[in-house]
Amino acid sequence: ARLEAALELLQQPDTEDVTFTGTTSQPPRGRVIVNPSGGVLLVASNLPPAPGGRTWEMWLVPKSGGPTPAGLFQSAPSGTAFYFRPGPVNRSETAAVAVSLEPAAGSAAPTTKPVIVAKL
């Protein structure tokens, strides 16, 4: 069901597609696809699996104020990641989508520097 919803998101006329590279020496690469009513889709490569007790967390970064959690995910052993967060996204108030390494249960705010920042 999530895959079907993600594919449907790609077909919407108001969907925005943003290419990103990360902030590390061998940065993750990929795309963040945002639709105001459908959600956010992250497709990445070169994102290593999170170490034990840790996970990747997506953040919606507003134009003002602190980031809000947008979900937890793991990357594959090959370094690929596919994560879909359904639901509305206020594009007029969102500046970026970011990903950071967090404790396995997630965090209320980032505890590490984001390795992905896709400016919208």
Buried (B, 14 or more C-beta within 10 A) or exposed (E): EEEEEBEBBEEEEEBBEBEBEBEEEEBBBBEBBBBBEBBBBBBBEBBBBBEEEBBBBBBBBBEEEEBEBBBBBBBEEEBBBBBBBBEEBEEEEBBBBBBBBBBEEBBEEBEEEBBBBBEB
